[in-house]
């Protein structure tokens, strides 16, 4: 097996698009919550809020793909996994701890402003509970889920290396595991925050693993688009159909025009996100044929800062929503757009500034690259950010 597999620019493109989706969801939530249902703007906010809910599962899919692309060809040794967990500890868990403390502090302060007293004796137990459940702030559950998957990774990797059946049928196996958990949780466990449980994303995790193992064969099929276009078109059509279904049932639910079984919501979300991940994977590889170096450089840059962007962007949303000006509807909508733009560029600037000018920036934002004062060179792919 080829250990030194080539560097993949496409992954940075995919990360950038996924972070755009995350921002679309979070930035549109105020519009969904405070716009009249009869307003055309409500339809727009709803579309972006639900169509964008591919970000977290796509990041899990990409993380799994990178892990299996990088580690599947390698011999499993104790030293290999020591290095693996050292990287995750430094570049994932340390920033997660920093931002958990940061957002826990902000939440505690804001609670005092509305009359909830801060009790020092309860602070540490409450923080530890939030830290070990991913609840220090609404978006940190993603890192908590990623940690669960890292803990299972050695066993799953071993099974993939030893079992041809698991490799070949990884996608249906992942779907079965995830839906078994959905039904088991509904009937038995009844975990309220099931989105913080890694089993809720196993179809994405195993899909990424499958593509990581068979990457060369799959990309050869994608890039031979003149022959494979019917299959590629079918994937794109499936995604468009599922995003239409997912947005529609949520719009009808929000406007009280209809109600649907929770399993249909689950099916629409998971299938929409799954086909979105497949479509995105195809799209970023077809970009090899596009002569658009500036757009590719832009996407590469956003992909590089995406983990730090994910961690910091809710701070901008929090501040800007406190500054929401009073006025008519147009002013409200203009502020939502301004909030999204300011959050995007503000988050990008802060993470890039840290990477370029702040020593040990990995403590805050994980592993990143410098732009200023460095010459970019091609390298064998080994930059596994782990998300």
N, C-alpha and C positions, 0 to 999 in steps of 0.2 A: 504493500500500500504506500501511496505517496504522502509522506509526512509534510513536506514543504509545499503545501497547496498555495496557489497564487493569492495575492492581495485582491480584495474585492471592494472596489469603489462603490459597487451597487448597494452595498449594505448601508453606507452613509446616506445615499439617496433615499433609501427606504426609511431610515431613522428620521430624516428630515420631514418626510411626508407624514410619518406617524406623529411627530411632535406637533405638526400643524393641526392634525386631527384632534389631539389632546387640547390644544389651545382653543379650537373651535367649540368643543364641548364646554369647557370651563368658562369661556368668555360669553357664551350665549345663554348660560343658565339664568342670569338675571332677567334677560329679555323674555325667556319662557315663563318665568315666575311672575312678572309684573306687567305683561302686555295683555290687553283685552283679546280674548279668543276670537272675536269677530274681526280683528285687525289683520290685514295682509302680512304685517310685520311678524305676527305670531307664527304664521306658517313658515316664514323664513327662519326665525329663531329655532323653531321645532326641527326643521330640516337639518340645520347645522348641528344642533345639540344631539340628535339621534344618529344621523349619518356619520358623525364624527366619532361615535363610540366604537371605533376600531383600534384606537390608539394603544390602550393597555394590552389587549390580546395580541396586537401586532408586535409590540415590543417583546412580549413573552415568546412569540413565534420566532422573532429575529434572534433573541438571546439563545434559544434552543438550537436554532440553525447554526449559529456561530460556534457554540460549544461542540456540537457534533461534527461540524466541518473541520474544526481544529483538532479535536481529541480522538475522534473515531479511528483514524489510521494509526494511532500511537499504541505502543505497548503499555499496559496498565502497570504502574509501579507506585510504590509508596512515595517516592520522591516527586513523581508527577503530580500526585494529589496534594502533597504538601505545598507545592508551588501554586497549584490551583486555588487552594483555600487561602493561602497567604494573599494572593491578588484580590480575592473577594473580600477578605477582611479589611484590607487597606483601602481599596477603591470603591467598595460598595457599602460595607457595614459602618466604616468610620464616617463617611458623609451622612449616612442614614441616622447615626447617633447624633451628629451635629445638628441636623435639621429637625430631628425629633425634639431635641432640647429647645431649639430656636422657636419652633411653632408651639410647643407646649407652653413656653414662656409667654408668647403673644396671646394665646388663648386664655391663659390664667389672668393676664392683665385685662383683657377685654371683658372677662367675666366680672372682674371687680368694678368695672365702669357701669355695669347694669345691676349692681347690688349683690352679686354673689361673692361672699367673703373668701379671701385666700387663707387657707389653713396650712401653715408650714408643715405640721406633722403628717398631713395627708398628701403633701406634694410628691414625695418620693414614691410611695406606693402607687399613686395614681399615674405618675410618669412611667414607672416600670410596667404597669399594666398596659398603657398605651404603646410603649416601645415594643413589647412582646406580642402585640396584636396588630401593629401597624395603624393605630388609631390616633397618633399624636396630631395628625391633620388629615384632611379628607383624601389627599392624593398619595399618602405614604404607604397605603396598603399594597401598592404595586411592588415596592422594595421588599416588604414583608413576604409577599408571595414569591418573589424571586429567590429569597433566601431559602424558603422551603424547597424550591426546585433545585437549588445548589446542593442542599443536603442529600437529595435523592439522586443527584446526577451520577455519582460513581456506580451505584447499583444499576441504574437504567443503562448507562454506557456499557457496562459489563454484559448485560442481557442483549443489547444490540450487537455487540461483537460476537457473542456466542450463539445467538439464535437467528438463523436465516428467516424463520417464520415471523419473528417479531419485526425484523427489518422490513420484510416485504409487505406485511400487513399492519405497519405502524399506524397508518391513518385510521382505519376502522377500529383498531385496538384503542387508540386515544379517544375516539368518539364514544366507544362503549364504556370506558372508564369514567369519562366525564358525565355521561347520562346516567350511569349507575349511581354516581354521587348525587346527581340532581334528584333522582327519585328517592334515594336513601335519605337524603337530607330532608326532603319534603315529608316523608312518612315516619322517619325515626329520629334523626338527630335534631332537625329544626334549628340549625345554626342561623341566626338572623343575618350576620355579616358573611354570607357564604362567598362573597367576592374576595374575601381575604384568605380563602382556603385554596391551595394550589390545585386541588382536584377539579375546581371549576374551570380550569384552563388546559386540561390535559389533551384535548383535541388539537390545540394550537402547539403545545409542547411536542407532541409526537409528530405533528406535521412538520415542524421545524427540524426535528431529528431525522425524519425520512429524507427531506431535501438535503440535509447536511451529509448524509451517507451516500446518496445517489446524485450528488450535485452535478458532476460532469455529464452524466447521461441526460439529466433533466434540462440543463442549460443548452445542451446540443439540440434537444427537441425544440426548445423555445426559440433559439437563434435561427433554426431552419424554418422560419415562419412561413415561407412560401408553401411548404408542404404541411406544416402543422397548424395553419391558420384556422381550420374548422374547430380544432380542439381549443385553441386560444380564444377564439370568438365565443365558444360555449362557456368558458370560464368568465369572460367579461359579461356575457348575457346573464349568467347566474348571479353575479354580483349585483348588477343593476336591478334584477328582479327582487333580490333579497333586500336591498336597501330600500326599494319602494315599499315592500311589505312591512319592514321594520318601522320605517318612518310613519307609514299610514296607520298601523294599529296603535302606535303611541299617540299620534295626533287625534285619532278618534277617541282614545281613552281619555286624554287630557281635556278634550272638549265635551266629554260626557255624551258623545253620540253613539258609543258602543262600548261593550266590555268584552274582554277576552280572557281565556284561561291562562293562568300563570305559565303553564308549560308552552303555550304558543308564544308568549313573550320571550321565554327562554330560547325556544327554537329559533325565532326570528333574529334575536340578538346574536346567538352563537353562529348561526349559519351566515348571517350578514357579515360578521367579523371574520369568519373563516374564509369566505369567498373574497373578502376584501384583502386578506393577507395573500391569498393566491394571486389575485389580480395585481397587487403591488409588486410581488416577486417577479411576475412576468414583465410588468411595465418597466421596472428599473433595469432589467436585463436587455429589453428592447432599446433602452436609451443608448446602448452601445452604437446604434446606427444613427444617432442624432448628433449633428455637428453644432452643438450649443455649449461651448466650453464655459461661458460665463454662468449659465444656469447650473451646469454641473458643479462648478467650483462653489457656487452659492449653496447648493444642496449639500455638498461635502462639508462645508463649514458648519452649517446648521446641524448636520448629523453628528459632527465631532463634539459640539457643545450640548447635544440633546439631553444627556443625563443631568447635567447641571441646570439646564433650562427647565427640565421637568421639576427639579427640586425647588427652584427659586420663583417660578412664575406665579404661584398662588399669592405670594407676598404683594406683587404689583396689583393683582386683582383685588385683594383685600383693601389696600390703600385707596385705589381709584374708586372703588364702590363706596367708600366712606365720603368721597368728594363729589358724589353724584349731584349735579346741580338741579335745583327745582325749576320747573318750567313745563312747556307743552310737550306733546309726544315727540315732535321732531328733535327737540333738544335731548330727550331721553335716548332716542335711537342714535343720534350723533355721538353721544357720550359712550354708548356701547361699542361703537366702531372705534372711537378714540381709545377706549380702554384696551381693546384687542391689539391695536397698533402699538400703543405705548408699552404694553406688557411684552409684546414680541421683541421690540428693539431694546427695551430696558433689560430684559432677561438675557438676551444675546450679548449686550454690551458688558454686563457685570461678569458673566461667565468667561467671556473672552478676555476681559481685563485681568481677572484672577489668573487664568492660564498663562498669560504673557508676562505679568508684572508682579504677581504675589508669590513669594517663596512657599513651597509646600502646599500649593493650591489644591492638591489631591485630597487634603484633609476635609475640605469644604465641598468640592465639586467632583471628586473622583479623578480618574485618569483623563488627561487631555493633552493636546499638542500646542506648541507655540507657533506663532506665525512670524512675529518680528525677530529678526536676527538669526533665522534658520533657513537653510536651503532644503527644500523638499526633495527627497529621493525615494525611488521605488524600493519596496522591501517585500520580502515574503510575508504573507498574511500571518500576523500573530497578535494583532491588537484587539484582543477580546475584552470588551468593556463589561461584558456580563450582564447586559440588560436588553 
